[in-house]
């Protein structure tokens, strides 16, 4: 991991962008930055605590493993995993590794995939079947973190210890008051976009939920370097 002086240099940067990200994706992330004022004071404090944990890991030259957990590992948890990975690249935070999982495995929902693709996130389907695999084409990510599919939070390739468990739905939050192996646990429930499935508003609801999750996790990552 980079020495401490690199983290200090990150903190002094005024331009928070990564040239390895596409112009479309940078525009999407910059747009989310302008919406930080939409985050409630209560959520800000919770997000700051996540950012502090990430920053402390970086300060110690330790990896910051983040597992985003929702019941089915189908929508919100994948959105969270991808947005945290993007936020770490956007702000240049070293040593961040993002994962997702559920209390049960189903499949990465195609509507969630579509919302990412409309935002300019390079996700493509690489296998078919009941639980297809997708690839996140971001430079610099290890292969295991590029591969997206539904799984339990305690299944391979997710880390089994020394990670932060990030709960993004109330059902998983209530069902997993204790997450084995977690060094820290955070709860940020988001409304399930599934409620819009099959309606004329479906795409707009999924797009908005991606923005909600992206906005908050971008804010948390920025807090890690402040």
C-alpha positions in Angstrom: 0.0 0.0 0.0 1.2 3.6 -0.6 3.1 5.3 2.2 1.4 7.8 4.3 2.7 10.8 2.4 0.6 9.7 -0.6 -2.5 10.0 1.5 -1.5 13.5 2.6 -1.0 14.4 -1.1 -4.5 13.1 -1.9 -5.9 15.4 0.8 -4.3 18.5 -0.8 -5.7 17.9 -4.3 -8.3 20.4 -5.5 -9.3 18.5 -8.6 -11.1 15.4 -7.6 -11.2 13.4 -10.9 -9.4 10.4 -12.3 -8.4 10.5 -16.0 -8.8 6.8 -16.2 -12.6 7.3 -15.9 -14.5 8.1 -19.1 -15.7 11.7 -19.6 -19.3 10.5 -19.3 -18.6 8.7 -16.0 -16.7 11.7 -14.6 -19.7 13.9 -15.5 -22.0 11.6 -13.7 -19.9 11.6 -10.6 -19.4 15.4 -10.6 -23.1 15.7 -10.9 -23.5 13.6 -7.7 -21.1 15.9 -5.9 -23.3 18.8 -6.6 -26.1 17.0 -4.8 -24.4 16.5 -1.4 -26.7 19.1 0.1 -29.6 16.6 -0.5 -28.1 14.3 2.2 -29.8 14.8 5.5 -27.7 15.9 8.5 -28.4 12.5 10.2 -27.2 10.5 7.2 -24.2 12.7 6.8 -23.0 11.8 10.3 -23.4 8.1 9.6 -21.6 8.4 6.3 -18.8 10.3 8.0 -18.3 7.4 10.3 -17.8 5.1 7.3 -15.4 7.6 5.7 -13.5 7.7 9.0 -13.1 4.0 9.1 -11.9 3.9 5.5 -9.5 6.7 6.2 -8.1 5.0 9.3 -7.4 1.8 7.3 -5.5 3.9 4.7 -3.6 5.7 7.4 -2.4 2.3 8.7 -1.5 1.1 5.2 -4.2 -1.6 5.6 -6.7 -2.6 3.0 -10.3 -1.2 3.4 -12.5 -4.1 2.5 -16.1 -3.1 2.1 -19.0 -5.6 1.7 -22.3 -4.1 0.8 -25.1 -6.3 2.0 -28.8 -6.6 1.1 -31.2 -9.5 1.3 -31.0 -10.9 -2.3 -27.7 -9.3 -3.5 -29.7 -8.3 -6.6 -30.1 -4.5 -6.8 -29.0 -2.1 -4.0 -26.0 -4.1 -2.8 -24.6 -4.3 -6.3 -25.2 -0.6 -6.8 -23.4 0.1 -3.6 -20.4 -2.1 -4.4 -20.0 -0.4 -7.8 -20.5 3.1 -6.5 -17.9 2.7 -3.7 -15.4 1.3 -6.3 -16.0 4.4 -8.5 -15.8 6.8 -5.6 -12.4 5.3 -4.5 -11.1 5.7 -8.1 -12.6 9.2 -8.4 -11.0 10.5 -5.3 -7.8 8.4 -5.6 -8.2 6.6 -2.3 -5.7 3.7 -2.2 -6.4 0.2 -0.8 -10.2 0.2 -1.1 -11.7 -3.1 -2.1 -15.4 -3.4 -2.7 -17.7 -6.4 -2.6 -21.4 -7.3 -2.2 -23.5 -10.1 -0.9 -26.9 -11.1 0.4 -28.5 -13.2 3.1 -29.4 -15.4 0.1 -28.3 -15.6 -3.5 -30.6 -14.8 -6.4 -29.4 -12.9 -9.5 -28.0 -9.4 -10.4 -31.2 -7.7 -11.5 -31.1 -6.6 -15.2 -32.9 -3.3 -14.3 -30.1 -2.4 -11.9 -27.6 -3.3 -14.6 -29.5 -1.0 -17.0 -29.4 1.9 -14.6 -25.6 1.6 -14.3 -25.2 1.4 -18.1 -27.4 4.5 -18.6 -25.1 6.4 -16.1 -22.0 5.4 -18.2 -20.8 2.7 -15.9 -19.0 0.0 -18.0 -20.9 -3.2 -17.0 -21.4 -6.0 -19.5 -22.9 -9.5 -19.2 -20.4 -12.3 -19.7 -22.4 -15.4 -18.9 -26.1 -16.5 -19.0 -28.1 -18.8 -16.7 -30.1 -18.3 -13.5 -27.3 -16.3 -11.9 -25.4 -14.7 -14.7 -22.1 -13.0 -14.3 -21.3 -9.5 -15.3 -18.0 -7.7 -15.7 -17.2 -4.2 -14.4 -14.6 -2.8 -16.9 -12.7 -0.4 -14.7 -8.9 -0.1 -15.0 -7.0 -1.0 -11.9 -9.5 -3.4 -10.3 -8.4 -6.9 -9.4 -10.2 -9.5 -11.5 -12.3 -10.8 -8.5 -13.7 -7.3 -8.0 -14.6 -6.9 -11.6 -16.9 -9.9 -11.6 -20.4 -9.2 -10.4 -22.9 -11.9 -9.6 -25.3 -12.7 -6.7 -24.0 -14.6 -3.7 -24.2 -14.7 0.1 -22.1 -12.2 1.9 -20.0 -14.9 3.4 -19.2 -16.7 0.1 -16.1 -16.5 -2.0 -14.6 -14.2 -3.2 -15.8 -12.0 -0.4 -13.3 -11.5 2.5 -14.2 -13.5 5.6 -12.7 -11.1 8.2 -11.5 -7.6 8.8 -14.1 -5.9 6.5 -16.7 -3.3 7.0 -20.3 -4.6 6.6 -22.5 -2.0 5.0 -26.2 -2.8 5.3 -28.4 -1.2 2.6 -31.8 -2.7 3.3 -33.7 -2.9 6.5 -34.5 -6.6 6.1 -30.8 -7.6 6.0 -30.0 -5.0 8.7 -32.6 -6.6 11.1 -31.7 -10.2 10.0 -27.9 -9.7 10.5 -27.5 -7.8 13.8 -24.1 -9.5 13.9 -22.0 -10.1 10.8 -19.3 -12.8 11.5 -15.8 -11.5 10.6 -16.8 -7.9 10.3 -14.4 -5.3 11.9 -17.1 -2.6 11.6 -20.8 -2.5 10.7 -22.8 0.4 9.2 -26.4 0.7 8.3 -27.6 2.9 5.4 -31.1 1.5 4.3 -32.3 2.7 0.8 -35.7 2.2 -0.6 -36.0 -0.9 -2.9 -36.4 0.1 -6.6 -38.1 -3.3 -7.0 -41.4 -1.6 -6.1 -41.4 0.0 -9.6 -40.9 -3.2 -11.6 -43.4 -3.5 -14.4 -44.5 0.2 -14.2 -43.9 3.1 -16.6 -41.7 4.7 -13.9 -39.4 1.7 -13.6 -36.3 3.1 -15.4 -36.5 6.5 -13.7 -36.9 4.8 -10.2 -33.8 2.6 -10.8 -31.8 5.6 -12.1 -32.8 7.7 -9.1 -31.9 4.9 -6.6 -28.5 4.6 -8.2 -28.1 8.3 -7.8 -29.2 8.1 -4.1 -26.7 5.3 -3.4 -23.9 6.9 -5.4 -24.4 10.4 -3.9 -24.1 9.1 -0.3 -21.2 6.7 -0.9 -19.3 9.4 -2.9 -19.8 11.7 0.2 -18.5 8.9 2.5 -15.4 8.3 0.3 -14.7 12.1 0.2 -14.8 12.1 4.0 -12.1 9.4 4.0 -9.5 11.9 2.7 -10.6 15.0 4.7 
